[in-house]
C-alpha cells in the first residue's frame, strides 16, 4: 500500500507516518511518500494524480477550509476513469 502526502503538508509528517508504520510492515508493506519529493515542487495535478492512481496509491491532502487530512483515493480513480 502506498500513501502520498500532498505538497502542502510538511514532509516531516510523511516521514513520521513511515516511522510509526515500520513496526507493522510485517503484516502489509506500507510506504509513505511526499508528492513534492517524488514529482517535484509545484507539479500539476494532471501529472501526478494519474500516476498515483495507476499505482493504486492513496493521496492524503489537507483541506484548508477544514484543516483535515483526508485520503483521496477516489479522486485518483475518478481521474483515471474520465481522462
VEXGUTOR-151707 format. One record per atom (N, C-alpha, C): x, y, z. Coordinates in steps of 0.2 Angstrom, whole numbers, plus 5000, padded with zeros to 4 digits. Example, Ala and Ser with C-alpha at 12.3 -4.5 7.8 and 13.67 -1.06 7.14 Angstrom:
<sites>
506649725039506249785039506649845039506449895035506849955036506450005039
</sites>
This chain:
<sites>
500449945000500050005000500450065000500350114996500750174995500250234997500550275001500250345003500650395001500350444998500750504995500450564999500850605002500750665006500750725001500250765001500250824996500750874998500950914994501550954995501351015000500751025001500551075006500551055013500750995014500850965021501650955022501850975027502650965029502850895027503450895024503750825023503850785029503950825035504150785041503550745043502950765041502350725043502350655039502550655033502650595029503150545032503750575034504250545037504050515044503650555048503450525054502950465053502550475049502050415047502450355045502950365041503350305039503650275045503950315050504250285056503750255060503150275061502650245065502450185062502450175055502150115052502650065052503350075052503850025051503749965056503549965062503449905066502949865063502449885060501849855057501949825050502549835047502649825040502649745039502749705044502749635043502049605041501549645042500849625040500749645033500949705031500749735025501349785024501649785018502149835016501849905015501949955019501650015018502250065017502150105012502650165011502250225011502650275013502350345013502850395009502550425004502950475000502750545000503150584999502950654999502950674991502350704989502250724982502850764980502950814984503550864982504150834981504350784985504950744984504950694978504450664976504350624971504250654964503850704964503650734957503850804957504150834962504450904961503950954964504251004967503851064969503451094964502751104965502351144960502151104954502251034955502050994949501250994949500950994943500251004942499950934943499250944945498850884947498850834941498750854935498650814929499350764928499850784931500450744930500550694935500350704942500450654947499850614949499250644948498650604950498550544946498650544939498550484936499150434938499750454939500250404941500150374947499850414952499750384959499150334958498650354954498050314953498250244950498750244945498950184942499350134947499650164952499950134957499450104963498850124962498350114967498550144974498850204973499050244979498550284982498650304988498150344991498450414993498150464991498350534992498050564998498550595002498250625008498350705007497850735008497850805006497550845013497750905013497550955018497050995015496450995018495851045016495951105020496151155017496251225020495651245024495051235021494451265024494251225030494451165031494351125037494851105041495451105038496051085042496051015043495850975038495850895039496250865035496550805037496950765032496450715030496450705023495950655021496250615015496150555015496350505009495950525003496350524998495950554991496050494986495950434988495950384983495450384977494850404979494350414974494450464969494850524971494950574966495450544961495950504963496450474958496050424954495550384956495250334952494750374947494450424950493950464946494350494940494950524941495350554936495550504931495650444933495850394928495250364924494650374927494050344923493850394918494050464919493750514914494350544910494950524911495450564907495550524900
</sites>
